[in-house]
Amino acid sequence: MGVCQEVNINFTWMKNMNDVNRRIVLDERPRYIIPTANCFRVVTEPKPRAGKGEMLLRNLWLSMDPYLLSKVKRFSQQGEPLALGETMNGLAVAQVLSSDNPDFAAGDMVMGLLPWADYVATDGRRAVKLKVQLPRLASVPGALGYAGFTAYLAVMVTGKAQQGETVVIGSANSGLAQIAAQLAKRQGARVVGISLGEHQCSVPPAQLGFDAYIDSRSETFAEQLRASCPRGVDLYIELVGGDVLDKVLPLLNLRARVVVAGLKALYTAPGLPEGPDRTMLFLNEVMVKRLQVLGLVNFDHVKEHYSEFKKAMVAWINAGEIQVVENVVDGLENAPRALQTMFESNAYGHVVVRADA
Ligand SMILES: NC(=O)c1ccc[n+]([C@@H]2O[C@H](COP(=O)([O-])OP(=O)(O)OC[C@H]3O[C@@H](n4cnc5c(N)ncnc54)[C@H](OP(=O)(O)O)[C@@H]3O)[C@@H](O)[C@H]2O)c1
């Protein structure tokens, strides 16, 4: 996998020059579903200047999140795609270099929806001051961003995991699942993770809250799952979609909850899966077992739950109760490759780009 194309450059000497800025722009739509490095190019230009009431930011960490796919596709249900030639943007952590905005001062750390660039001049409307400290700044995008917040909502707010219950979580290698597992464990639940491959992360599954960790590609997947859930399943957190739900369905207990928070297999599939349509089977289970199926999109809950979540998550991480696993890719120019990595099933943890490396 190569880095994205660079234009206008003699890059080696420019990289360290303080007056140069690099931006990653969308150059073409994905030719085959997943955005590859070729979809982007690096534009080099003079460093931007902050105008009246603005501040100048240095991006430090870019967060790779699945919803970014919606920005590069031609059509998306999740948001307005970028036009070709526009600068890619997403959740990022940055430092204020200088500020003419009274709400921010040089040295402040901020988090916000920011362009993928070395430097950003902004009025600050899309950024908030990061007033908390975590052992590693790299953990912030995953722990306090979409993945951590959605994990919290899925386990504590929408799914309401309880002591003694069995919680099954799809896409167990993902950053979101790893945080959700630890939260469910804290609640006193038995936690079973289902991944699309072997456990990839250097941190053992048990340390991430999983009592059992099952590869859905295994020939004995259904048997392993049944054996891992001897008292059935009370809460299923769906992050991936596809065949896994078929195997979880018969194990769901009466009045179990199914929180649908992600369908990653669908985002990268060329079309609907072949074979019989299982919708009626699913709906029959919903009726017979009085299941509660709950759709979850994090931004519905920001006003009501984000501050309580942030306070709790920062305390848990600083007390060593929740571990956040980052999958670090160095260099702004490698952000497109990092985005691609996130849609490959051998990824693990929350993918972040060290923009200033
Ligand atoms: N509803 C919301 O508000 C909300 C917010 C944030 C995220 N989400 C969803 O939560 C899920 C996880 O998000 P995240 O931010 O934690 O993502 P992430 O860390 O980037 O997820 C990477 C994981 O996705 C799985 N994966 C990669 N390619 C795949 C493919 N082609 N087919 C199936 N699985 C694939 C792999 O896990 P395995 O090997 O374990 O399968 C990989 O480790 C996504 O579905 C995302 O859309 C929802």
The ligand as an SDF file (V2000), in Angstrom:
LIG
                    3D

 48 52  0  0  0  0  0  0  0  0999 V2000
  -23.8500    4.2920   15.8490 N   0  0  0  0  0  0  0  0  0  0  0  0
  -22.8900    5.1530   16.0980 C   0  0  0  0  0  0  0  0  0  0  0  0
  -23.1460    6.2760   16.5350 O   0  0  0  0  0  0  0  0  0  0  0  0
  -21.4660    4.7320   15.8600 C   0  0  0  0  0  0  0  0  0  0  0  0
  -20.3940    5.5440   16.2430 C   0  0  0  0  0  0  0  0  0  0  0  0
  -19.0780    5.0780   16.0630 C   0  0  0  0  0  0  0  0  0  0  0  0
  -18.8700    3.8290   15.4720 C   0  0  0  0  0  0  0  0  0  0  0  0
  -19.9560    3.0870   15.0920 N   0  0  0  0  0  0  0  0  0  0  0  0
  -19.7790    1.7540   14.4670 C   0  0  0  0  0  0  0  0  0  0  0  0
  -19.1160    0.8710   15.3400 O   0  0  0  0  0  0  0  0  0  0  0  0
  -18.3080   -0.0300   14.6120 C   0  0  0  0  0  0  0  0  0  0  0  0
  -16.8770    0.0080   15.1440 C   0  0  0  0  0  0  0  0  0  0  0  0
  -16.4190    1.3500   15.0540 O   0  0  0  0  0  0  0  0  0  0  0  0
  -14.9230    1.7600   15.4640 P   0  0  0  0  0  0  0  0  0  0  0  0
  -14.8340    3.2250   15.3970 O   0  0  0  0  0  0  0  0  0  0  0  0
  -14.5280    1.0790   16.6980 O   0  0  0  0  0  0  0  0  0  0  0  0
  -14.1550    1.1280   14.2150 O   0  0  0  0  0  0  0  0  0  0  0  0
  -12.7230    0.5430   14.0480 P   0  0  0  0  0  0  0  0  0  0  0  0
  -11.9620    0.4230   15.2900 O   0  0  0  0  0  0  0  0  0  0  0  0
  -12.1060    1.2700   12.9680 O   0  0  0  0  0  0  0  0  0  0  0  0
  -13.0980   -0.8960   13.4840 O   0  0  0  0  0  0  0  0  0  0  0  0
  -12.1310   -1.6840   12.8850 C   0  0  0  0  0  0  0  0  0  0  0  0
  -12.6760   -3.1090   12.9380 C   0  0  0  0  0  0  0  0  0  0  0  0
  -13.7380   -3.3020   11.9980 O   0  0  0  0  0  0  0  0  0  0  0  0
  -13.7430   -4.6580   11.5980 C   0  0  0  0  0  0  0  0  0  0  0  0
  -13.7140   -4.6760   10.1350 N   0  0  0  0  0  0  0  0  0  0  0  0
  -12.8260   -4.0810    9.3280 C   0  0  0  0  0  0  0  0  0  0  0  0
  -13.1230   -4.3000    8.0570 N   0  0  0  0  0  0  0  0  0  0  0  0
  -14.2370   -5.0410    8.0430 C   0  0  0  0  0  0  0  0  0  0  0  0
  -15.0360   -5.5970    7.0130 C   0  0  0  0  0  0  0  0  0  0  0  0
  -14.7250   -5.4240    5.7340 N   0  0  0  0  0  0  0  0  0  0  0  0
  -16.1200   -6.3160    7.3710 N   0  0  0  0  0  0  0  0  0  0  0  0
  -16.4280   -6.4810    8.6450 C   0  0  0  0  0  0  0  0  0  0  0  0
  -15.7030   -5.9660    9.6760 N   0  0  0  0  0  0  0  0  0  0  0  0
  -14.6230   -5.2750    9.3590 C   0  0  0  0  0  0  0  0  0  0  0  0
  -12.4890   -5.3150   12.1920 C   0  0  0  0  0  0  0  0  0  0  0  0
  -12.8700   -5.9140   13.4330 O   0  0  0  0  0  0  0  0  0  0  0  0
  -13.1120   -7.5130   13.5930 P   0  0  0  0  0  0  0  0  0  0  0  0
  -11.9210   -8.2160   13.0440 O   0  0  0  0  0  0  0  0  0  0  0  0
  -13.2790   -7.7200   15.0430 O   0  0  0  0  0  0  0  0  0  0  0  0
  -14.3860   -7.7940   12.8500 O   0  0  0  0  0  0  0  0  0  0  0  0
  -11.6380   -4.1180   12.5390 C   0  0  0  0  0  0  0  0  0  0  0  0
  -10.8150   -4.3680   13.6300 O   0  0  0  0  0  0  0  0  0  0  0  0
  -18.4530    0.3630   13.1380 C   0  0  0  0  0  0  0  0  0  0  0  0
  -19.4540   -0.4340   12.5520 O   0  0  0  0  0  0  0  0  0  0  0  0
  -18.9210    1.7990   13.2190 C   0  0  0  0  0  0  0  0  0  0  0  0
  -19.6750    2.1870   12.0980 O   0  0  0  0  0  0  0  0  0  0  0  0
  -21.2200    3.5090   15.2820 C   0  0  0  0  0  0  0  0  0  0  0  0
  1  2  1  0
  2  3  2  0
  2  4  1  0
  4  5  1  0
  4 48  2  0
  5  6  2  0
  6  7  1  0
  7  8  2  0
  8  9  1  0
  8 48  1  0
  9 10  1  0
  9 46  1  0
 10 11  1  0
 11 12  1  0
 11 44  1  0
 12 13  1  0
 13 14  1  0
 14 15  2  0
 14 16  1  0
 14 17  1  0
 17 18  1  0
 18 19  2  0
 18 20  1  0
 18 21  1  0
 21 22  1  0
 22 23  1  0
 23 24  1  0
 23 42  1  0
 24 25  1  0
 25 26  1  0
 25 36  1  0
 26 27  1  0
 26 35  1  0
 27 28  2  0
 28 29  1  0
 29 30  1  0
 29 35  2  0
 30 31  1  0
 30 32  2  0
 32 33  1  0
 33 34  2  0
 34 35  1  0
 36 37  1  0
 36 42  1  0
 37 38  1  0
 38 39  2  0
 38 40  1  0
 38 41  1  0
 42 43  1  0
 44 45  1  0
 44 46  1  0
 46 47  1  0
M  CHG  2   8   1  16  -1
M  END
$$$$
